[in-house]
Amino acid sequence: MARVVVSVMPKTEILDPQGQAIERALPRLGFEGVAEVRQGKRFELEVDDSVDDATLAKIAESLLANTVIEDWTVTRLDGDA
Amino acid sequence: MARVVVSVMPKTEILDPQGQAIERALPRLGFEGVAEVRQGKRFELEVDDSVDDATLAKIAESLLANTVIEDWTVTRLDGDA
């Protein structure tokens, strides 16, 4: 079994209202110095060793991300990270 | 400026209906070998170098995660990762 992380983030050119809301809330809450916030999704998958990178890419592309507005990356974690 | 990633995941003992829905959808879509899926959030922050780890921890804890049901980790990215 391997642990895989799929990160899905809004594309740079896409507005991110959730991230912007956090960005604006921070100074109000007394946190200065944060210039930009983007909010996306993180999926953690427990997969058989038989599942190859091409399959993971297909899963990310077809099920986990909306590729019109989101970018995705797949990372295999070594050990118990 | 530094790039910081805050990962927020549902605690292990907390049910994750979104992750379970994905888990059940995968075999139906022809993807075998995925044993578990958990869905969480990923925040990317662009912060001043003056923002220290304690401040980032406070931001994650008070604003980005619901610590009753979620765990969080803060990672500083080196370079343009």
Backbone of each chain as nested JSON, in Angstrom:
{
  "chains": [
    {"id": "A", "residues": [
      {"number": 1, "name": "MET", "atoms": {"N": [0.844, -1.198, 0.0], "CA": [0.0, 0.0, 0.0], "C": [0.88, 1.249, 0.0]}},
      {"number": 2, "name": "ALA", "atoms": {"N": [0.426, 2.25, -0.702], "CA": [1.159, 3.51, -0.738], "C": [0.203, 4.651, -0.413]}},
      {"number": 3, "name": "ARG", "atoms": {"N": [0.752, 5.677, 0.162], "CA": [-0.048, 6.845, 0.51], "C": [0.205, 7.916, -0.552]}},
      {"number": 4, "name": "VAL", "atoms": {"N": [-0.883, 8.427, -1.119], "CA": [-0.762, 9.38, -2.216], "C": [-1.544, 10.647, -1.858]}},
      {"number": 5, "name": "VAL", "atoms": {"N": [-0.96, 11.788, -2.154], "CA": [-1.654, 13.056, -1.935], "C": [-1.948, 13.704, -3.281]}},
      {"number": 6, "name": "VAL", "atoms": {"N": [-3.2, 14.063, -3.485], "CA": [-3.565, 14.818, -4.68], "C": [-3.953, 16.221, -4.222]}},
      {"number": 7, "name": "SER", "atoms": {"N": [-3.21, 17.215, -4.705], "CA": [-3.519, 18.609, -4.382], "C": [-4.248, 19.236, -5.553]}},
      {"number": 8, "name": "VAL", "atoms": {"N": [-5.342, 19.896, -5.266], "CA": [-6.143, 20.536, -6.303], "C": [-6.282, 22.009, -5.937]}},
      {"number": 9, "name": "MET", "atoms": {"N": [-5.779, 22.886, -6.796], "CA": [-5.832, 24.321, -6.507], "C": [-6.499, 25.066, -7.663]}},
      {"number": 10, "name": "PRO", "atoms": {"N": [-7.2, 26.172, -7.354], "CA": [-7.767, 26.985, -8.432], "C": [-6.638, 27.519, -9.317]}},
      {"number": 11, "name": "LYS", "atoms": {"N": [-6.852, 27.503, -10.632], "CA": [-5.844, 28.04, -11.551], "C": [-5.562, 29.508, -11.208]}},
      {"number": 12, "name": "THR", "atoms": {"N": [-4.341, 29.96, -11.514], "CA": [-3.919, 31.323, -11.154], "C": [-4.867, 32.369, -11.699]}},
      {"number": 13, "name": "GLU", "atoms": {"N": [-5.373, 32.153, -12.901], "CA": [-6.192, 33.175, -13.537], "C": [-7.645, 33.136, -13.073]}},
      {"number": 14, "name": "ILE", "atoms": {"N": [-7.969, 32.173, -12.225], "CA": [-9.34, 32.024, -11.741], "C": [-9.498, 32.737, -10.401]}},
      {"number": 15, "name": "LEU", "atoms": {"N": [-10.564, 33.53, -10.261], "CA": [-10.853, 34.182, -8.993], "C": [-11.073, 33.124, -7.917]}},
      {"number": 16, "name": "ASP", "atoms": {"N": [-10.638, 33.416, -6.693], "CA": [-10.803, 32.467, -5.597], "C": [-11.45, 33.204, -4.427]}},
      {"number": 17, "name": "PRO", "atoms": {"N": [-12.782, 33.281, -4.435], "CA": [-13.475, 34.089, -3.424], "C": [-13.246, 33.599, -1.993]}},
      {"number": 18, "name": "GLN", "atoms": {"N": [-13.111, 32.285, -1.809], "CA": [-12.862, 31.766, -0.46], "C": [-11.507, 32.242, 0.047]}},
      {"number": 19, "name": "GLY", "atoms": {"N": [-10.497, 32.129, -0.82], "CA": [-9.166, 32.591, -0.43], "C": [-9.155, 34.086, -0.149]}},
      {"number": 20, "name": "GLN", "atoms": {"N": [-9.854, 34.851, -0.988], "CA": [-9.896, 36.299, -0.806], "C": [-10.584, 36.679, 0.506]}},
      {"number": 21, "name": "ALA", "atoms": {"N": [-11.619, 35.934, 0.872], "CA": [-12.32, 36.219, 2.123], "C": [-11.377, 36.022, 3.316]}},
      {"number": 22, "name": "ILE", "atoms": {"N": [-10.562, 34.957, 3.252], "CA": [-9.6, 34.712, 4.324], "C": [-8.551, 35.821, 4.353]}},
      {"number": 23, "name": "GLU", "atoms": {"N": [-8.084, 36.184, 3.144], "CA": [-7.079, 37.246, 3.015], "C": [-7.56, 38.536, 3.677]}},
      {"number": 24, "name": "ARG", "atoms": {"N": [-8.819, 38.868, 3.463], "CA": [-9.355, 40.107, 4.028], "C": [-9.646, 39.988, 5.518]}},
      {"number": 25, "name": "ALA", "atoms": {"N": [-9.916, 38.769, 5.961], "CA": [-10.228, 38.587, 7.384], "C": [-8.975, 38.695, 8.254]}},
      {"number": 26, "name": "LEU", "atoms": {"N": [-7.823, 38.306, 7.694], "CA": [-6.609, 38.215, 8.504], "C": [-6.225, 39.53, 9.196]}},
      {"number": 27, "name": "PRO", "atoms": {"N": [-6.122, 40.673, 8.462], "CA": [-5.757, 41.91, 9.161], "C": [-6.782, 42.319, 10.214]}},
      {"number": 28, "name": "ARG", "atoms": {"N": [-8.046, 42.047, 9.926], "CA": [-9.091, 42.356, 10.905], "C": [-8.879, 41.575, 12.199]}},
      {"number": 29, "name": "LEU", "atoms": {"N": [-8.313, 40.374, 12.077], "CA": [-8.082, 39.529, 13.247], "C": [-6.706, 39.769, 13.864]}},
      {"number": 30, "name": "GLY", "atoms": {"N": [-5.985, 40.759, 13.316], "CA": [-4.701, 41.116, 13.91], "C": [-3.497, 40.429, 13.286]}},
      {"number": 31, "name": "PHE", "atoms": {"N": [-3.69, 39.729, 12.175], "CA": [-2.564, 39.082, 11.511], "C": [-2.128, 39.913, 10.306]}},
      {"number": 32, "name": "GLU", "atoms": {"N": [-0.948, 40.516, 10.386], "CA": [-0.434, 41.325, 9.288], "C": [0.599, 40.532, 8.496]}},
      {"number": 33, "name": "GLY", "atoms": {"N": [0.827, 40.934, 7.246], "CA": [1.943, 40.363, 6.497], "C": [1.586, 39.19, 5.608]}},
      {"number": 34, "name": "VAL", "atoms": {"N": [0.299, 38.883, 5.476], "CA": [-0.093, 37.815, 4.55], "C": [-0.619, 38.469, 3.271]}},
      {"number": 35, "name": "ALA", "atoms": {"N": [0.102, 38.261, 2.162], "CA": [-0.209, 38.988, 0.936], "C": [-1.278, 38.292, 0.107]}},
      {"number": 36, "name": "GLU", "atoms": {"N": [-1.283, 36.975, 0.119], "CA": [-2.233, 36.274, -0.726], "C": [-2.615, 34.951, -0.107]}},
      {"number": 37, "name": "VAL", "atoms": {"N": [-3.882, 34.595, -0.252], "CA": [-4.351, 33.287, 0.211], "C": [-5.13, 32.639, -0.924]}},
      {"number": 38, "name": "ARG", "atoms": {"N": [-4.811, 31.398, -1.236], "CA": [-5.595, 30.61, -2.192], "C": [-6.075, 29.359, -1.468]}},
      {"number": 39, "name": "GLN", "atoms": {"N": [-7.329, 29.023, -1.679], "CA": [-7.853, 27.811, -1.046], "C": [-8.135, 26.738, -2.08]}},
      {"number": 40, "name": "GLY", "atoms": {"N": [-7.641, 25.555, -1.808], "CA": [-7.898, 24.427, -2.683], "C": [-8.232, 23.19, -1.87]}},
      {"number": 41, "name": "LYS", "atoms": {"N": [-8.06, 22.036, -2.493], "CA": [-8.422, 20.787, -1.837], "C": [-7.225, 19.873, -1.729]}},
      {"number": 42, "name": "ARG", "atoms": {"N": [-7.243, 19.039, -0.718], "CA": [-6.202, 18.035, -0.548], "C": [-6.875, 16.687, -0.342]}},
      {"number": 43, "name": "PHE", "atoms": {"N": [-6.508, 15.732, -1.175], "CA": [-7.036, 14.371, -1.046], "C": [-5.905, 13.448, -0.626]}},
      {"number": 44, "name": "GLU", "atoms": {"N": [-6.17, 12.59, 0.365], "CA": [-5.198, 11.571, 0.73], "C": [-5.774, 10.216, 0.352]}},
      {"number": 45, "name": "LEU", "atoms": {"N": [-5.043, 9.482, -0.468], "CA": [-5.506, 8.183, -0.955], "C": [-4.574, 7.088, -0.466]}},
      {"number": 46, "name": "GLU", "atoms": {"N": [-5.153, 5.978, -0.088], "CA": [-4.396, 4.781, 0.282], "C": [-4.553, 3.833, -0.892]}},
      {"number": 47, "name": "VAL", "atoms": {"N": [-3.486, 3.593, -1.652], "CA": [-3.636, 2.81, -2.876], "C": [-2.744, 1.58, -2.881]}},
      {"number": 48, "name": "ASP", "atoms": {"N": [-3.196, 0.536, -3.576], "CA": [-2.382, -0.652, -3.803], "C": [-1.129, -0.287, -4.588]}},
      {"number": 49, "name": "ASP", "atoms": {"N": [-0.077, -1.092, -4.408], "CA": [1.15, -0.837, -5.162], "C": [0.936, -1.059, -6.655]}},
      {"number": 50, "name": "SER", "atoms": {"N": [-0.164, -1.77, -6.995], "CA": [-0.445, -2.031, -8.408], "C": [-0.963, -0.785, -9.132]}},
      {"number": 51, "name": "VAL", "atoms": {"N": [-1.366, 0.242, -8.385], "CA": [-1.91, 1.448, -9.015], "C": [-0.754, 2.343, -9.474]}},
      {"number": 52, "name": "ASP", "atoms": {"N": [-0.628, 2.525, -10.766], "CA": [0.513, 3.281, -11.284], "C": [0.19, 4.768, -11.425]}},
      {"number": 53, "name": "ASP", "atoms": {"N": [1.227, 5.537, -11.769], "CA": [1.084, 6.989, -11.84], "C": [0.067, 7.431, -12.891]}},
      {"number": 54, "name": "ALA", "atoms": {"N": [-0.004, 6.676, -14.001], "CA": [-0.951, 7.035, -15.057], "C": [-2.386, 6.918, -14.552]}},
      {"number": 55, "name": "THR", "atoms": {"N": [-2.643, 5.863, -13.77], "CA": [-3.983, 5.683, -13.203], "C": [-4.3, 6.799, -12.211]}},
      {"number": 56, "name": "LEU", "atoms": {"N": [-3.302, 7.138, -11.383], "CA": [-3.518, 8.217, -10.414], "C": [-3.806, 9.537, -11.126]}},
      {"number": 57, "name": "ALA", "atoms": {"N": [-3.094, 9.777, -12.222], "CA": [-3.327, 11.002, -12.99], "C": [-4.745, 11.016, -13.541]}},
      {"number": 58, "name": "LYS", "atoms": {"N": [-5.194, 9.837, -13.999], "CA": [-6.548, 9.747, -14.55], "C": [-7.592, 10.006, -13.458]}},
      {"number": 59, "name": "ILE", "atoms": {"N": [-7.362, 9.442, -12.266], "CA": [-8.286, 9.654, -11.147], "C": [-8.345, 11.141, -10.793]}},
      {"number": 60, "name": "ALA", "atoms": {"N": [-7.166, 11.772, -10.695], "CA": [-7.115, 13.191, -10.331], "C": [-7.837, 14.035, -11.368]}},
      {"number": 61, "name": "GLU", "atoms": {"N": [-7.583, 13.709, -12.617], "CA": [-8.09, 14.523, -13.72], "C": [-9.592, 14.364, -13.912]}},
      {"number": 62, "name": "SER", "atoms": {"N": [-10.065, 13.116, -13.765], "CA": [-11.462, 12.867, -14.119], "C": [-12.395, 12.987, -12.927]}},
      {"number": 63, "name": "LEU", "atoms": {"N": [-11.881, 12.788, -11.709], "CA": [-12.788, 12.71, -10.567], "C": [-12.518, 13.781, -9.516]}},
      {"number": 64, "name": "LEU", "atoms": {"N": [-11.249, 14.078, -9.254], "CA": [-10.933, 14.935, -8.117], "C": [-10.839, 16.414, -8.482]}},
      {"number": 65, "name": "ALA", "atoms": {"N": [-10.432, 16.715, -9.705], "CA": [-10.284, 18.118, -10.102], "C": [-11.236, 18.462, -11.232]}},
      {"number": 66, "name": "ASN", "atoms": {"N": [-11.641, 19.705, -11.267], "CA": [-12.337, 20.249, -12.428], "C": [-11.288, 20.999, -13.242]}},
      {"number": 67, "name": "THR", "atoms": {"N": [-10.801, 20.345, -14.29], "CA": [-9.619, 20.881, -14.978], "C": [-9.887, 22.164, -15.766]}},
      {"number": 68, "name": "VAL", "atoms": {"N": [-11.143, 22.553, -15.855], "CA": [-11.429, 23.848, -16.483], "C": [-10.939, 24.985, -15.579]}},
      {"number": 69, "name": "ILE", "atoms": {"N": [-11.104, 24.801, -14.286], "CA": [-10.759, 25.881, -13.352], "C": [-9.692, 25.503, -12.328]}},
      {"number": 70, "name": "GLU", "atoms": {"N": [-9.278, 24.232, -12.313], "CA": [-8.346, 23.798, -11.279], "C": [-7.129, 23.071, -11.852]}},
      {"number": 71, "name": "ASP", "atoms": {"N": [-5.988, 23.275, -11.186], "CA": [-4.787, 22.496, -11.467], "C": [-4.631, 21.421, -10.397]}},
      {"number": 72, "name": "TRP", "atoms": {"N": [-4.005, 20.312, -10.771], "CA": [-3.808, 19.247, -9.765], "C": [-2.374, 18.725, -9.827]}},
      {"number": 73, "name": "THR", "atoms": {"N": [-1.899, 18.213, -8.689], "CA": [-0.619, 17.522, -8.644], "C": [-0.778, 16.264, -7.801]}},
      {"number": 74, "name": "VAL", "atoms": {"N": [-0.06, 15.216, -8.198], "CA": [-0.077, 13.957, -7.457], "C": [1.294, 13.765, -6.829]}},
      {"number": 75, "name": "THR", "atoms": {"N": [1.329, 13.461, -5.527], "CA": [2.588, 13.216, -4.828], "C": [2.485, 11.91, -4.065]}},
      {"number": 76, "name": "ARG", "atoms": {"N": [3.449, 11.033, -4.265], "CA": [3.496, 9.802, -3.463], "C": [4.267, 10.086, -2.185]}},
      {"number": 77, "name": "LEU", "atoms": {"N": [3.696, 9.766, -1.035], "CA": [4.387, 9.968, 0.232], "C": [5.188, 8.716, 0.558]}},
      {"number": 78, "name": "ASP", "atoms": {"N": [6.437, 8.916, 0.985], "CA": [7.234, 7.785, 1.446], "C": [7.015, 7.658, 2.943]}},
      {"number": 79, "name": "GLY", "atoms": {"N": [6.927, 6.438, 3.426], "CA": [6.753, 6.219, 4.856], "C": [5.396, 6.685, 5.322]}},
      {"number": 80, "name": "ASP", "atoms": {"N": [5.333, 7.134, 6.567], "CA": [4.042, 7.455, 7.164], "C": [3.791, 8.95, 7.227]}},
      {"number": 81, "name": "ALA", "atoms": {"N": [4.286, 9.684, 6.267], "CA": [4.126, 11.139, 6.308], "C": [2.654, 11.517, 6.194]}}
    ]},
    {"id": "B", "residues": [
      {"number": 1, "name": "MET", "atoms": {"N": [9.42, 37.454, 0.819], "CA": [8.156, 36.723, 0.796], "C": [8.429, 35.224, 0.806]}},
      {"number": 2, "name": "ALA", "atoms": {"N": [7.591, 34.522, 1.48], "CA": [7.705, 33.069, 1.522], "C": [6.358, 32.453, 1.187]}},
      {"number": 3, "name": "ARG", "atoms": {"N": [6.423, 31.278, 0.606], "CA": [5.214, 30.551, 0.255], "C": [4.977, 29.477, 1.313]}},
      {"number": 4, "name": "VAL", "atoms": {"N": [3.768, 29.473, 1.855], "CA": [3.454, 28.559, 2.949], "C": [2.223, 27.752, 2.578]}},
      {"number": 5, "name": "VAL", "atoms": {"N": [2.261, 26.458, 2.862], "CA": [1.095, 25.609, 2.64], "C": [0.537, 25.158, 3.981]}},
      {"number": 6, "name": "VAL", "atoms": {"N": [-0.746, 25.369, 4.169], "CA": [-1.424, 24.835, 5.356], "C": [-2.363, 23.716, 4.888]}},
      {"number": 7, "name": "SER", "atoms": {"N": [-2.117, 22.508, 5.376], "CA": [-2.987, 21.369, 5.052], "C": [-3.93, 21.121, 6.21]}},
      {"number": 8, "name": "VAL", "atoms": {"N": [-5.193, 20.982, 5.895], "CA": [-6.21, 20.743, 6.921], "C": [-6.952, 19.47, 6.537]}},
      {"number": 9, "name": "MET", "atoms": {"N": [-6.87, 18.453, 7.411], "CA": [-7.531, 17.171, 7.117], "C": [-8.466, 16.786, 8.261]}},
      {"number": 10, "name": "PRO", "atoms": {"N": [-9.555, 16.089, 7.935], "CA": [-10.422, 15.595, 9.0], "C": [-9.639, 14.643, 9.908]}},
      {"number": 11, "name": "LYS", "atoms": {"N": [-9.85, 14.737, 11.214], "CA": [-9.169, 13.825, 12.142], "C": [-9.531, 12.38, 11.809]}},
      {"number": 12, "name": "THR", "atoms": {"N": [-8.623, 11.451, 12.102], "CA": [-8.81, 10.04, 11.758], "C": [-10.131, 9.485, 12.289]}},
      {"number": 13, "name": "GLU", "atoms": {"N": [-10.508, 9.893, 13.498], "CA": [-11.698, 9.308, 14.124], "C": [-12.977, 9.968, 13.639]}},
      {"number": 14, "name": "ILE", "atoms": {"N": [-12.857, 10.983, 12.77], "CA": [-14.025, 11.703, 12.274], "C": [-14.459, 11.111, 10.934]}},
      {"number": 15, "name": "LEU", "atoms": {"N": [-15.734, 10.843, 10.771], "CA": [-16.258, 10.384, 9.49], "C": [-16.004, 11.426, 8.418]}},
      {"number": 16, "name": "ASP", "atoms": {"N": [-15.715, 10.974, 7.209], "CA": [-15.448, 11.899, 6.105], "C": [-16.338, 11.501, 4.927]}},
      {"number": 17, "name": "PRO", "atoms": {"N": [-17.573, 11.98, 4.915], "CA": [-18.539, 11.548, 3.892], "C": [-18.094, 11.882, 2.464]}},
      {"number": 18, "name": "GLN", "atoms": {"N": [-17.403, 13.019, 2.289], "CA": [-16.939, 13.375, 0.94], "C": [-15.914, 12.373, 0.452]}},
      {"number": 19, "name": "GLY", "atoms": {"N": [-14.962, 12.04, 1.332], "CA": [-13.948, 11.064, 0.97], "C": [-14.56, 9.7, 0.676]}},
      {"number": 20, "name": "GLN", "atoms": {"N": [-15.535, 9.316, 1.503], "CA": [-16.187, 8.018, 1.308], "C": [-16.951, 7.956, -0.006]}},
      {"number": 21, "name": "ALA", "atoms": {"N": [-17.57, 9.068, -0.377], "CA": [-18.302, 9.107, -1.64], "C": [-17.347, 8.876, -2.815]}},
      {"number": 22, "name": "ILE", "atoms": {"N": [-16.171, 9.499, -2.742], "CA": [-15.166, 9.316, -3.795], "C": [-14.691, 7.87, -3.815]}},
      {"number": 23, "name": "GLU", "atoms": {"N": [-14.432, 7.349, -2.602], "CA": [-13.968, 5.959, -2.457], "C": [-14.941, 4.989, -3.135]}},
      {"number": 24, "name": "ARG", "atoms": {"N": [-16.23, 5.221, -2.933], "CA": [-17.231, 4.315, -3.503], "C": [-17.427, 4.542, -4.997]}},
      {"number": 25, "name": "ALA", "atoms": {"N": [-17.159, 5.757, -5.455], "CA": [-17.342, 6.056, -6.877], "C": [-16.24, 5.43, -7.727]}},
      {"number": 26, "name": "LEU", "atoms": {"N": [-15.034, 5.297, -7.16], "CA": [-13.881, 4.854, -7.947], "C": [-14.082, 3.506, -8.628]}},
      {"number": 27, "name": "PRO", "atoms": {"N": [-14.475, 2.439, -7.903], "CA": [-14.666, 1.149, -8.599], "C": [-15.753, 1.214, -9.672]}},
      {"number": 28, "name": "ARG", "atoms": {"N": [-16.795, 1.991, -9.397], "CA": [-17.859, 2.154, -10.388], "C": [-17.319, 2.766, -11.678]}},
      {"number": 29, "name": "LEU", "atoms": {"N": [-16.305, 3.623, -11.554], "CA": [-15.715, 4.281, -12.72], "C": [-14.567, 3.47, -13.309]}},
      {"number": 30, "name": "GLY", "atoms": {"N": [-14.338, 2.283, -12.752], "CA": [-13.319, 1.413, -13.327], "C": [-11.944, 1.524, -12.696]}},
      {"number": 31, "name": "PHE", "atoms": {"N": [-11.844, 2.253, -11.571], "CA": [-10.541, 2.36, -10.897], "C": [-10.519, 1.433, -9.686]}},
      {"number": 32, "name": "GLU", "atoms": {"N": [-9.713, 0.364, -9.773], "CA": [-9.609, -0.567, -8.654], "C": [-8.338, -0.279, -7.855]}},
      {"number": 33, "name": "GLY", "atoms": {"N": [-8.318, -0.739, -6.604], "CA": [-7.079, -0.691, -5.82], "C": [-6.912, 0.53, -4.948]}},
      {"number": 34, "name": "VAL", "atoms": {"N": [-7.948, 1.347, -4.822], "CA": [-7.862, 2.483, -3.9], "C": [-8.638, 2.129, -2.636]}},
      {"number": 35, "name": "ALA", "atoms": {"N": [-7.915, 2.007, -1.52], "CA": [-8.524, 1.481, -0.303], "C": [-9.212, 2.569, 0.514]}},
      {"number": 36, "name": "GLU", "atoms": {"N": [-8.648, 3.758, 0.514], "CA": [-9.222, 4.805, 1.362], "C": [-9.002, 6.16, 0.741]}},
      {"number": 37, "name": "VAL", "atoms": {"N": [-10.004, 7.02, 0.863], "CA": [-9.868, 8.403, 0.394], "C": [-10.314, 9.323, 1.522]}},
      {"number": 38, "name": "ARG", "atoms": {"N": [-9.494, 10.314, 1.841], "CA": [-9.89, 11.349, 2.785], "C": [-9.788, 12.688, 2.068]}},
      {"number": 39, "name": "GLN", "atoms": {"N": [-10.784, 13.533, 2.269], "CA": [-10.734, 14.842, 1.618], "C": [-10.556, 15.938, 2.647]}},
      {"number": 40, "name": "GLY", "atoms": {"N": [-9.598, 16.81, 2.386], "CA": [-9.372, 17.945, 3.262], "C": [-9.146, 19.202, 2.455]}},
      {"number": 41, "name": "LYS", "atoms": {"N": [-8.53, 20.186, 3.083], "CA": [-8.315, 21.463, 2.421], "C": [-6.837, 21.792, 2.344]}},
      {"number": 42, "name": "ARG", "atoms": {"N": [-6.489, 22.551, 1.326], "CA": [-5.119, 23.021, 1.17], "C": [-5.15, 24.527, 0.964]}},
      {"number": 43, "name": "PHE", "atoms": {"N": [-4.427, 25.245, 1.807], "CA": [-4.327, 26.695, 1.678], "C": [-2.909, 27.055, 1.283]}},
      {"number": 44, "name": "GLU", "atoms": {"N": [-2.772, 27.935, 0.287], "CA": [-1.454, 28.449, -0.071], "C": [-1.402, 29.914, 0.306]}},
      {"number": 45, "name": "LEU", "atoms": {"N": [-0.448, 30.272, 1.168], "CA": [-0.317, 31.64, 1.649], "C": [0.997, 32.232, 1.167]}},
      {"number": 46, "name": "GLU", "atoms": {"N": [0.947, 33.49, 0.782], "CA": [2.141, 34.246, 0.423], "C": [2.39, 35.19, 1.59]}},
      {"number": 47, "name": "VAL", "atoms": {"N": [3.443, 34.948, 2.371], "CA": [3.624, 35.731, 3.6], "C": [4.964, 36.467, 3.613]}},
      {"number": 48, "name": "ASP", "atoms": {"N": [4.982, 37.603, 4.32], "CA": [6.221, 38.341, 4.565], "C": [7.188, 37.48, 5.363]}},
      {"number": 49, "name": "ASP", "atoms": {"N": [8.479, 37.754, 5.199], "CA": [9.474, 37.008, 5.97], "C": [9.354, 37.3, 7.464]}},
      {"number": 50, "name": "SER", "atoms": {"N": [8.652, 38.398, 7.786], "CA": [8.479, 38.756, 9.198], "C": [7.472, 37.854, 9.914]}},
      {"number": 51, "name": "VAL", "atoms": {"N": [6.688, 37.102, 9.149], "CA": [5.671, 36.242, 9.763], "C": [6.33, 34.949, 10.243]}},
      {"number": 52, "name": "ASP", "atoms": {"N": [6.35, 34.735, 11.538], "CA": [7.064, 33.565, 12.068], "C": [6.138, 32.349, 12.194]}},
      {"number": 53, "name": "ASP", "atoms": {"N": [6.748, 31.223, 12.558], "CA": [5.99, 29.968, 12.611], "C": [4.878, 30.006, 13.656]}},
      {"number": 54, "name": "ALA", "atoms": {"N": [5.117, 30.712, 14.755], "CA": [4.089, 30.792, 15.798], "C": [2.851, 31.509, 15.268]}},
      {"number": 55, "name": "THR", "atoms": {"N": [3.078, 32.573, 14.495], "CA": [1.949, 33.302, 13.909], "C": [1.208, 32.426, 12.914]}},
      {"number": 56, "name": "LEU", "atoms": {"N": [1.96, 31.694, 12.08], "CA": [1.323, 30.796, 11.111], "C": [0.501, 29.727, 11.816]}},
      {"number": 57, "name": "ALA", "atoms": {"N": [1.023, 29.21, 12.919], "CA": [0.289, 28.206, 13.68], "C": [-1.013, 28.795, 14.213]}},
      {"number": 58, "name": "LYS", "atoms": {"N": [-0.924, 30.059, 14.677], "CA": [-2.127, 30.705, 15.204], "C": [-3.157, 30.914, 14.098]}},
      {"number": 59, "name": "ILE", "atoms": {"N": [-2.703, 31.309, 12.904], "CA": [-3.608, 31.504, 11.766], "C": [-4.28, 30.18, 11.399]}},
      {"number": 60, "name": "ALA", "atoms": {"N": [-3.476, 29.118, 11.328], "CA": [-4.025, 27.809, 10.957], "C": [-5.057, 27.352, 11.977]}},
      {"number": 61, "name": "GLU", "atoms": {"N": [-4.704, 27.536, 13.251], "CA": [-5.527, 27.015, 14.327], "C": [-6.822, 27.798, 14.495]}},
      {"number": 62, "name": "SER", "atoms": {"N": [-6.723, 29.131, 14.336], "CA": [-7.885, 29.956, 14.675], "C": [-8.767, 30.233, 13.469]}},
      {"number": 63, "name": "LEU", "atoms": {"N": [-8.188, 30.192, 12.268], "CA": [-8.963, 30.649, 11.121], "C": [-9.159, 29.564, 10.06]}},
      {"number": 64, "name": "LEU", "atoms": {"N": [-8.134, 28.744, 9.824], "CA": [-8.188, 27.832, 8.682], "C": [-8.729, 26.451, 9.039]}},
      {"number": 65, "name": "ALA", "atoms": {"N": [-8.509, 26.025, 10.255], "CA": [-8.978, 24.691, 10.648], "C": [-10.004, 24.788, 11.769]}},
      {"number": 66, "name": "ASN", "atoms": {"N": [-10.899, 23.817, 11.812], "CA": [-11.784, 23.621, 12.961], "C": [-11.158, 22.502, 13.784]}},
      {"number": 67, "name": "THR", "atoms": {"N": [-10.459, 22.893, 14.84], "CA": [-9.615, 21.92, 15.541], "C": [-10.416, 20.871, 16.314]}},
      {"number": 68, "name": "VAL", "atoms": {"N": [-11.712, 21.039, 16.399], "CA": [-12.531, 19.993, 17.01], "C": [-12.553, 18.754, 16.11]}},
      {"number": 69, "name": "ILE", "atoms": {"N": [-12.615, 18.988, 14.81], "CA": [-12.745, 17.855, 13.888], "C": [-11.595, 17.742, 12.882]}},
      {"number": 70, "name": "GLU", "atoms": {"N": [-10.69, 18.736, 12.875], "CA": [-9.645, 18.729, 11.849], "C": [-8.237, 18.867, 12.447]}},
      {"number": 71, "name": "ASP", "atoms": {"N": [-7.284, 18.205, 11.797], "CA": [-5.868, 18.4, 12.095], "C": [-5.264, 19.305, 11.04]}},
      {"number": 72, "name": "TRP", "atoms": {"N": [-4.216, 20.038, 11.408], "CA": [-3.576, 20.923, 10.431], "C": [-2.063, 20.797, 10.51]}},
      {"number": 73, "name": "THR", "atoms": {"N": [-1.414, 21.057, 9.378], "CA": [0.043, 21.149, 9.357], "C": [0.445, 22.353, 8.525]}},
      {"number": 74, "name": "VAL", "atoms": {"N": [1.529, 22.993, 8.927], "CA": [2.057, 24.14, 8.188], "C": [3.39, 23.736, 7.58]}},
      {"number": 75, "name": "THR", "atoms": {"N": [3.562, 23.985, 6.282], "CA": [4.816, 23.676, 5.598], "C": [5.29, 24.904, 4.847]}},
      {"number": 76, "name": "ARG", "atoms": {"N": [6.535, 25.285, 5.055], "CA": [7.109, 26.375, 4.263], "C": [7.703, 25.781, 2.998]}},
      {"number": 77, "name": "LEU", "atoms": {"N": [7.346, 26.331, 1.846], "CA": [7.909, 25.847, 0.591], "C": [9.169, 26.631, 0.273]}},
      {"number": 78, "name": "ASP", "atoms": {"N": [10.221, 25.923, -0.13], "CA": [11.425, 26.606, -0.586], "C": [11.308, 26.802, -2.079]}},
      {"number": 79, "name": "GLY", "atoms": {"N": [11.747, 27.955, -2.544], "CA": [11.7, 28.221, -3.979], "C": [10.268, 28.343, -4.471]}},
      {"number": 80, "name": "ASP", "atoms": {"N": [10.043, 27.924, -5.699], "CA": [8.744, 28.132, -6.334], "C": [7.904, 26.876, -6.394]}},
      {"number": 81, "name": "ALA", "atoms": {"N": [8.023, 26.019, -5.402], "CA": [7.29, 24.75, -5.441], "C": [5.788, 24.987, -5.419]}}
    ]}
  ]
}
